[in-house]
Amino acid sequence: MPISTPYLAELVAAPPQEAEPPPLTDGFRVATYNVHRWAGVRGGKQYEPERAMGVMEELEADVIALQEVLRPFDGRDPLRRAARAMGMHLAFVVTRMHKRGELGNAVLSRYPFASAEAIDLTFGRLERRAALAVRLASGGDGERISIVSTHLALMDRTRTRQVKALLEHPHFDGAPTLLLGDMNAWRRNPASRGLDAYAERHNNERWPASWPSVRPVLALDRAYASGLNLCDLHAHETAASKQASDHLPLVGRVVVG
């Protein structure tokens, strides 16, 4: 079942009993994770959502950006289950149809969403790509922070066009923003240079390697911050995370102001 453009599929409120999160101005813990269609490190027809769901809980993050999220046609929905188990708000954007279900990007958040939007990043016919952009709302402090979860293309030229389209979007209009996801940054090119020029790098000297998970050598997954301080960004490398996906999650601390 083809789709002409990516679309926002669902917004799910956190369970009523969830405690009020602290103000965004207190800072929060953020993560990005390519869950590899819940197929574990081996991929293919494997279906092991409990592994990645367990790793997501290990992260103890307040906001998690997810990529390669599969929502199966058969009604099993690890994404919704994970959101409910962790007491988090959920937004999901469908990028394309996989033979087993909807495939796309998601954001889980302890903070409610002030808004959510799908951004089409498809250029050409080979790869359907998108970003999910949400604005977080926090109590009465009036702070608004944008979180953008994306999975960029494999081809350098397409990826450069995607970065340009992202940075021209209103979510990147000067408000505090975190761009999180699988940037497919195999090597430094105009796309990565454009992001580096826009955003403030994390405090590490190098991007942490996140792929392949069993022995990471490439920093495909990235976190870019603008108007925020992103501290202690590192790959979450445990026995479980090495088996749950072919990517390791990245996790760090965001300091506001």
C-alpha positions as CSV (number, residue, x, y, z in Angstrom):
1,M,0.0,0.0,0.0
2,P,2.0,3.0,-1.2
3,I,1.7,6.5,0.4
4,S,2.3,9.7,-1.6
5,T,3.9,11.6,1.3
6,P,4.9,10.9,4.9
7,Y,2.1,11.5,7.4
8,L,1.7,11.9,11.1
9,A,0.0,8.6,12.2
10,E,-0.6,8.9,15.8
11,L,-0.4,11.0,19.0
12,V,-0.9,9.0,22.2
13,A,-1.1,10.6,25.6
14,A,0.9,9.2,28.5
15,P,-1.0,7.2,31.2
16,P,-3.0,9.4,33.6
17,Q,-1.0,8.3,36.6
18,E,2.3,9.5,35.1
19,A,4.0,12.1,37.4
20,E,4.4,15.7,36.3
21,P,7.8,16.0,34.7
22,P,10.2,18.7,36.0
23,P,10.4,22.0,34.0
24,L,12.4,21.8,30.8
25,T,14.6,24.6,32.2
26,D,15.9,22.1,34.8
27,G,17.5,20.1,31.9
28,F,16.6,16.7,30.7
29,R,18.1,13.4,29.4
30,V,17.8,12.7,25.7
31,A,18.5,9.7,23.4
32,T,18.4,8.7,19.8
33,Y,18.1,5.1,18.7
34,N,17.7,3.2,15.4
35,V,15.7,0.1,16.5
36,H,16.2,-1.7,13.1
37,R,12.6,-2.7,12.7
38,W,12.7,-4.5,16.0
39,A,14.7,-7.2,14.2
40,G,17.7,-7.3,16.5
41,V,21.3,-7.2,15.4
42,R,20.7,-10.0,12.8
43,G,17.9,-8.2,11.0
44,G,16.0,-10.0,8.3
45,K,12.8,-11.7,9.4
46,Q,13.7,-11.7,13.0
47,Y,11.2,-10.0,15.3
48,E,12.6,-9.3,18.8
49,P,11.0,-6.1,20.1
50,E,11.5,-6.9,23.7
51,R,15.2,-6.6,23.3
52,A,15.1,-3.0,22.0
53,M,12.3,-2.1,24.4
54,G,14.5,-3.2,27.3
55,V,17.4,-1.1,26.1
56,M,15.1,1.9,25.8
57,E,14.2,1.5,29.5
58,E,18.0,1.2,30.3
59,L,18.6,4.7,28.8
60,E,16.5,6.4,31.5
61,A,15.9,9.2,29.1
62,D,13.2,11.9,29.2
63,V,13.0,12.2,25.4
64,I,13.9,9.4,23.0
65,A,14.0,9.8,19.2
66,L,13.5,6.5,17.3
67,Q,14.2,5.5,13.7
68,E,13.3,2.4,11.6
69,V,10.3,1.9,13.8
70,L,8.0,-0.9,12.5
71,R,4.3,-0.9,13.4
72,P,3.2,-4.4,12.2
73,F,-0.1,-4.8,10.2
74,D,-1.0,-7.8,12.5
75,G,-1.9,-5.4,15.4
76,R,1.2,-6.0,17.5
77,D,2.6,-2.6,18.4
78,P,5.9,-2.5,20.3
79,L,6.0,1.3,20.0
80,R,2.7,1.8,21.8
81,R,3.6,-0.8,24.4
82,A,6.9,0.9,25.1
83,A,5.3,4.3,25.5
84,R,2.7,2.9,27.9
85,A,5.3,0.9,29.9
86,M,7.5,4.0,30.3
87,G,4.6,6.5,30.9
88,M,5.6,8.6,27.9
89,H,3.8,10.6,25.2
90,L,4.2,9.3,21.7
91,A,4.3,10.7,18.2
92,F,4.9,8.6,15.1
93,V,5.4,9.6,11.5
94,V,5.0,7.0,8.7
95,T,7.8,7.3,6.1
96,R,6.9,4.3,3.9
97,M,5.1,1.0,3.9
98,H,7.2,-2.1,4.7
99,K,5.9,-5.6,3.7
100,R,5.1,-6.2,7.4
101,G,3.8,-2.8,8.4
102,E,4.2,0.9,8.7
103,L,7.8,2.1,8.9
104,G,8.9,5.5,10.2
105,N,10.3,7.7,13.0
106,A,9.0,8.4,16.5
107,V,9.5,10.5,19.5
108,L,8.7,9.3,23.1
109,S,8.6,12.1,25.7
110,R,7.9,12.5,29.4
111,Y,6.8,16.1,28.4
112,P,3.5,16.7,26.5
113,F,3.7,17.9,22.9
114,A,2.6,21.4,22.0
115,S,2.6,20.4,18.4
116,A,3.8,17.6,16.0
117,E,4.5,17.6,12.3
118,A,5.7,15.4,9.5
119,I,8.4,16.8,7.3
120,D,8.8,15.2,3.9
121,L,12.4,14.7,2.9
122,T,11.9,12.6,-0.1
123,F,13.9,13.6,-3.2
124,G,13.6,11.2,-6.1
125,R,12.0,7.8,-6.3
126,L,14.6,5.5,-4.6
127,E,14.2,6.3,-1.0
128,R,11.2,7.7,0.9
129,R,12.5,9.7,3.9
130,A,11.0,12.0,6.5
131,A,11.5,13.8,9.8
132,L,9.2,14.0,12.7
133,A,9.2,17.5,14.4
134,V,7.6,18.0,17.8
135,R,7.6,21.0,20.2
136,L,7.7,20.1,23.9
137,A,5.5,21.9,26.4
138,S,6.6,22.1,30.0
139,G,4.4,23.1,32.9
140,G,4.0,26.8,33.4
141,D,7.5,27.9,32.5
142,G,6.6,28.7,28.9
143,E,9.6,27.0,27.5
144,R,9.3,25.5,24.0
145,I,11.9,23.2,22.6
146,S,11.8,21.5,19.2
147,I,12.8,17.8,18.9
148,V,13.4,16.5,15.4
149,S,13.8,12.8,14.7
150,T,15.0,11.7,11.3
151,H,16.7,9.1,9.2
152,L,18.6,10.6,6.3
153,A,19.4,9.0,2.9
154,L,22.3,6.8,2.0
155,M,23.4,8.9,-1.0
156,D,25.5,12.0,-0.3
157,R,23.7,14.3,-2.8
158,T,20.3,13.4,-1.5
159,R,21.4,13.8,2.1
160,T,22.7,17.2,1.3
161,R,19.4,18.3,-0.1
162,Q,17.6,16.8,2.9
163,V,19.8,18.8,5.3
164,K,19.1,22.0,3.4
165,A,15.3,21.3,3.5
166,L,15.5,20.7,7.2
167,L,17.4,23.8,8.1
168,E,15.0,25.9,6.0
169,H,12.0,24.5,7.9
170,P,10.2,26.7,10.6
171,H,11.3,24.3,13.3
172,F,14.8,25.6,12.8
173,D,13.8,29.2,13.0
174,G,16.0,30.1,16.0
175,A,14.1,28.4,18.8
176,P,16.0,25.9,20.9
177,T,16.2,22.7,18.8
178,L,17.6,19.2,19.0
179,L,18.1,17.3,15.7
180,L,18.5,13.6,16.5
181,G,18.7,10.5,14.3
182,D,20.5,8.2,12.0
183,M,22.3,10.7,9.7
184,N,24.0,7.9,7.6
185,A,27.2,10.0,8.0
186,W,29.6,7.5,6.5
187,R,32.1,10.3,5.8
188,R,32.3,14.0,6.1
189,N,30.5,15.7,3.2
190,P,28.5,18.9,2.5
191,A,25.5,17.5,4.5
192,S,27.5,17.0,7.7
193,R,29.4,20.2,7.2
194,G,26.1,22.1,6.9
195,L,24.8,20.6,10.2
196,D,28.1,21.4,12.0
197,A,27.9,25.0,10.8
198,Y,24.3,25.3,12.0
199,A,24.4,23.5,15.3
200,E,26.6,23.6,18.4
201,R,28.6,20.3,18.7
202,H,28.4,18.2,21.8
203,N,31.3,18.5,24.2
204,N,33.1,15.4,23.1
205,E,36.0,15.7,20.8
206,R,34.6,13.1,18.4
207,W,31.2,11.7,17.6
208,P,30.8,8.4,19.4
209,A,30.8,5.3,17.1
210,S,27.4,3.6,17.1
211,W,27.5,1.1,14.2
212,P,27.7,-1.8,13.9
213,S,26.5,-2.4,17.5
214,V,28.6,-5.5,18.1
215,R,31.8,-3.6,17.3
216,P,31.1,0.0,16.6
217,V,33.4,1.9,14.2
218,L,31.2,4.4,12.5
219,A,29.4,7.4,13.9
220,L,26.2,7.1,11.9
221,D,23.9,8.4,14.6
222,R,24.2,12.0,15.6
223,A,22.7,14.6,18.0
224,Y,22.9,18.3,17.0
225,A,21.8,21.1,19.4
226,S,21.1,24.7,18.7
227,G,20.3,27.1,21.5
228,L,20.9,24.3,24.0
229,N,24.0,22.7,25.6
230,L,24.3,19.0,24.9
231,C,26.7,17.4,27.4
232,D,28.2,13.9,27.8
233,L,26.9,12.5,24.6
234,H,27.9,8.8,24.5
235,A,27.0,5.5,23.0
236,H,25.0,3.2,25.4
237,E,27.0,0.0,25.0
238,T,25.8,-2.9,27.0
239,A,25.4,-6.6,26.4
240,A,21.7,-6.0,25.7
241,S,22.2,-3.0,23.3
242,K,24.7,-5.0,21.3
243,Q,22.0,-7.6,20.4
244,A,18.9,-5.4,20.3
245,S,19.7,-3.6,17.0
246,D,22.5,-3.1,14.6
247,H,22.9,0.4,16.0
248,L,23.8,1.5,19.5
249,P,21.7,4.3,21.0
250,L,23.3,7.6,21.9
251,V,22.4,9.3,25.1
252,G,23.3,12.7,26.6
253,R,22.2,15.5,28.9
254,V,20.6,18.7,27.7
255,V,21.2,21.9,29.7
256,V,18.8,24.7,28.9
257,G,20.0,28.3,29.0
